[in-house]
Amino acid sequence: MYEAQEAALYPLRLTAGMTVAALDLLPERWTDNLFVRMQSAWCQVIRDTRVTHTRPRFGIDEVPTDDGSVLIREECVLSTPFGRLVHFSKAINKEEPRVLIVAPLSGHFSTLMRETVRTVLADHDVYLAEWINAREIPPDAGRFGFDGYVGHLVDFLEALGPGTHLMAVCQPGPAAVAATAILAARHGAGQPRSLVLIASPIDTSISPTAVNRLAMDRPLSWFEDHVVMQVPLGHPGSGRLVYPGFVQLAGFLSMNTQRHLDQHSALYWNLVRGRGDEARAIRDFYDEYLAVLDMDAEYYLDTVDRIFQRNLLARGELSWRGQPVNTGAIKTTALMTVEGERDDICGLGQTVAAHDLLTSVKPKNKRHHLQVGAGHYGIFSGRRWQQETYPLVREFILASA
């Protein structure tokens, strides 16, 4: 039904785009007219407001540093059918702390963290763990559950070697803790030097949000019956069971419906009034926000079951490939947790709970920061992230190097 709807709307969007192009060709004396501007603005909104399923570009070509602007080259250094290790290589010879940022696998592409990556790049050698859209993964590539996710982080950390700092934003937090514990138990060289957890659901029993309650109030069978679907014909992953990104997007939109309607109203009137910069900022956000990926159903159901419903990590009962995950084995990895005062997705206390799990890490190597006034996305993007949160994270990584 979703695919049919997209196909049915295509002629409307195509017509809207052609109308905008035609109006742009009119002489200025005709276009400087309220009616024409309103028509053009309405057609632009129709043309551009759509859900897409292709990873946008990061588009980080250079970053400002203390030594001036530095060119950036994005390159994949390790890949599997399910994920990629991406390096944002700098055109400098200076040695900087190496940071592995783990992007969430929660319905959006890793480019949602563009601002996080760009900010951290100013002072660090940045790698990114990102995930492939499950609708693009053929069924014969095999299964991918929570254990596979953790296994990818273990492999990526071992590939990067000693001295890596690990940063997990939101959903990957439990997997990042598990991967660190596994490497610590092995006494492996891939143990991260520090672990930064930002708005991560480590203990979902604390201050449960609407997202937590949705996961906990229904049996796992409900999710299997209502939100797990098969990728239709016409995609490489045809036949794979997934949690579609457009379904999760609908859930996020429903949490703040009026705000999204207000934003699109503001977009329309900014276009009518010729406020290009304001309109572009809103459009850029929604181009990113409406680009969604499908999650492998096994991973999605594993996460609902093991992290949200049974809360296995917080209870010390999480296992990986049949072996217990012992967070007490983590001794040499410093820990920093970050929470947002107004986070409506990951409640206050859920992330700082990691301090109670890493019992062998010395108190002097632990730090927590509560970002006043920040909602969920404001913890890793926006003014507060750049001016208040990131400087503290940078100092922590430097102190742990």
N, C-alpha and C positions, 0 to 999 in steps of 0.2 A: 504493500500500500504506500509506503514511504517512497519507494523508487518510482511508482506510478505518479504520485503527486509531484515529484521533482520533474518528471518528464512533461506533465501537464502544464506546469508553470514556466517551462522553458520558453515557449513562444511569447508569453507575456513579458518576461525579462528581456528577451531579444528585441521585442518591439519598443520597450522602454529605452533600451540602449540606443536604438536607431533614432528614436525621437530626440534624445539628448544630443546626439551627434548632429542631427539636422538643425536643431535650435542653435547650436554653437556656430553654425555657418551663416546665420542671419546677420545682417548689418547691425552695428552697435545701437543705432537709433531705434531698432525694433526690439532688441533684447533688453534694453534699458526700460523695461515695462514690467509692472508688478505681475500681471497675468502670465507673461512669458516666463518670468523667473519662478513663479509658483509651479508652473507646468514642468519646467526643467528640474526643479528640486524634487518634485514628487516622482518623476521618472528616474532620477538618480537613486532615490531611496529604494524604489522597486528593483532596479537593476542590481544594486550592490548588496542588499540585505538578503543573504542566502547562506545556507549551511553548505560547507565544502568539506571534502575528505582527503585533501592533499596537503602535505606538510608545507607551510610557507617557508620562505627563506629567512635565515637569521639576519642577513644583510649587515653584519658587523664587519665592515671593511677596514676600519681603523678605530683606535681608542686613544683618548688623551692620557698622557702619563706625565710624571714630573720632568721627563726629558723631552717632552713634546709629543705630537701625534705619532703613533706607531701603527704600521700596516698589519692587518690580520688576515691569515689564510685559514679557512675552515677545511679540515681534512679528516677522513675516517681512518683510524688506525687499527680497528678491530671490529669485525661484524659477524653476526649470526643471523639466522632467519628471523629472530625475534628482537634483536637489539643491536645498537652500534655504540662504539666508543669513539667520540669525536674530539679532535684536538683543535683548539683555536690558537694556531701557531703565530707567535709574534716575530716580527723581523728585527730581533735584537739579539745580542750575545750575552746579555745580563741574566744571571741565574736568579730565579724567583721561586717562592714557595709554590709547590704543585698542588692544585686543588681539583678534586673530582666532584663535580656537581651531579647529583642524581635527579633527573627530571621525573615528575610523577607520571604514572600510567593510570590516568583517571579520566580519560575521555578527550583530553586536549593534547595537541602536539607539544614537543619540548620547547618550541619557539614562544610559548606563553611566558617562558622565563627569559626572554631576550634581554630585558633590562637587568635582571639578576646577573646574567653572564657578562653583559657589557660592563657593569659596575665592578665585578670581581676581577675582570681582565686588567683593570688599570694597574693592579699591584701583584698579580699572580699569573702563573702558568696554568691555564684552565683547560680541563678536559670535561666532557659531558657524557653521561650515560643516558641514551635516549632509546625510545621503544618504537617498534614498527607497527603500523596500522594492521590489525589482525585480518581485515578484509583483503589484504594484499599477500597474506601468508598461505601458501597451498597447504591443504590438510596433510599431505605426505611429509611436511616438515616436522611433524610430531606434535607432542603436547607441550603446553607451557602453563605451569601453575606457579604458586607462590615459591615452591622450592626452586623452580627454574629461574625465577626472578632473582632470588638470593644467590643462586649459583652464578648468574651473570655478574653480580657485583663482586663476588669472590674472584672470579676470573679477571675482571677488569682491574681490581686492586693488585692482584698478583702480576699482571702484565705491566702495570705502572711501576711497581717495585717500592722499596722502602722510602719513607718520608712523605708519602702522599697524605694530604688533608682531605677528609671526606665531608661533603655538605649535602644533606638530604632535606628537600623542601616538601613539606606536607606528607602525602601518602607513602613515600618510600622510607620514612623514618624507621618503622619496625624492621624492614628488610635490611636497612643499613646497620642497625644494631646487631641483627642476627649475623650478617656477613662479618662484622668486626669481631664478634664473639667466636665465630668459626675459625677465623684466621688466628686469633689469640690462642685458642686451644691447640692449634697446630704449631704455635710458635713460628708462624710463617713470616716471611719477609714482607708480605703485602699488608701487614697490620697498619692501619692508618695512624699517622702521628696525632691527629686530632679528629674529633667527630662533632660536627655542628648540625643540630637538629632544629629546623625551623617549622613551627606550626605542625608538628607531627603527632599522629594519634598513637602514642605509646601506651597509654592506659585510657581506654574509651569509656570506662565506668565513671570517670571523673567529669563533672560538669557536662553531661551529655547534651549535644546539640540536636537540631532536627535531623541532621544527617545520621547521627548515631542512633537516634530513636527509630528511624526508618529501618536501619539494619537490624536492630535488636527486637523490634516489635513483631516481626513476621518470621515464620520458619524458613529455613533455607529452601525448602521445596517451593515456597511462594515465588522466590526470585527465579528459580529454574523455570517455573511455569509462566511467569509474567514478563520478564525482561530479557531472558536468554533467547536468541533467535539464530537462525541459520543464514549464513551469507548467501544471497541469491545468485543465480547464474549471471555471468557477465563480469565477474570479479575473479582474480587469481585465487582468492580464498574461498571460492564457492563450496559450500558444504560444511565449512568450519563453524562451530558454535561460538557465538560472540555475544557480548553485551554491547549493543550498538551505541556509538557515540552520540547519535541524535537523541536517543532515549535519555541518556544522562544529561545532555544539554537541556532537554525539556524540564528535567527536574531542577537544574540550577536556575533556569529562567523563571520557573514558578515560585522560587523562594523570594524573588525580588521583581515581580512582574511589573509593578507600577514604575519602578526605577528604570527598567529597560524601555518601557513605553515613553517615559519622560525624556530619556536620552535620544530616542529616535525622533521625538517631536522637536527637541533642541537641534538635532542634525538638520531636519527639514527647514526650520526657520533660519538657521545659520547659512544654509545654502541660498535661501530666498534673499537674505540681507547681504550676501556677498562676503560673509565672514569665513574666508577660506581656511585659515589656520584652525579656528575652533571646530569647523566641520571636519577637517582632515583628522584632527585628534580623535574625535568620536568614531569616525569611519575606520581608522587604523585599529582602534581597540576592537571593534566588532568584526573586522576582517580576521583578526586573531581568535577572538572568542568563539566565533561561529565556524572555525575550522576544527573538526572533531575526528577522532579515530575510534575504531572499535577495539574493545579489549577481548582477549581470549576468554571464553566463558569459564574455563577451569581456573584461571588466575583470579577472575572476578569473584567467583564463588568461594575459592580458598580464602580470599581476603575477608569477605563478609563473615565466613564461618570462623576462621582462626584468629583474626585480629579484632573484629567488632563483636561477634556474638559470644565466642568463648573466651576472648581476651587472653589468649594463651601466653603472649609475651609478658604482659604485666604480672601474670600469675606464676611465671617461671616454668611453664609447661610446654613451651614451644619446642618443636623438633624440626630438624632439617634432614631430609632423606633418611628418616628413621633414627637419627641420632639426636640426643637432647642438645639444645642450645643453651650453653652455660654463660650467662652474661657476667658472672663473677670471674671468668677467666680473663676479662679485659682489665689490664693493669697499666699499660704504658700509653694508652690512648687518652688524651685530654678530652673533656666533654664540655660543650656549650649548648644550651638550649635557649630558644627564642620563642616567645608567645606574644600575641597581639591582644590588647585590652578588649577590643570589640570584635574578636574573631567569632563568627557565627557558624563556622564549619568545624574547626578544631577548638574545643572549649578550653578555658583556662584550667591549667593543672594537668592536662593530658600529656603535654610535652615534657614539662619539668619532672614528671614521674620517672623519666629515664635516670635521674640521679640516684634514685633508690635501687635501681637495677644494677648499676655499675658499682657494686660494693667494693671492688678492689682498687678503684681509682681514687687517689688521694684527694681530699677536699680542696687542697690548693690548686689542683688541676681541673676543678669544676667551676663552671660559671653559668649563671642564668640571667636573662634580660627580658623584662616585660616592656614591650613597646607601647607606650601610652598613646591612645587615640587611633591605633591601627586596627583595621579589619583584616580579614584573611589575606587578601592580595596586597594590602599595604605593608605587610611584614617583609615582603621580598621584592616590592616594586614601588615606585613613586617617591615623593619627596622625603617622607620619614625614613624609608629604607636607605636612601642615598646619604642623607645628612645625619641620621641618628643611629640606625641599627648597623649599617655596614661598617662605619668606623670602629665600632666595638668588636665586630666579627674580625676585621682586619687585625686589630691589636691582639686578639686572642690567638689567631693563627700565627702571627709573628712571635708571640710569647711561647708558643708550642713547638716552633720550628727547631 
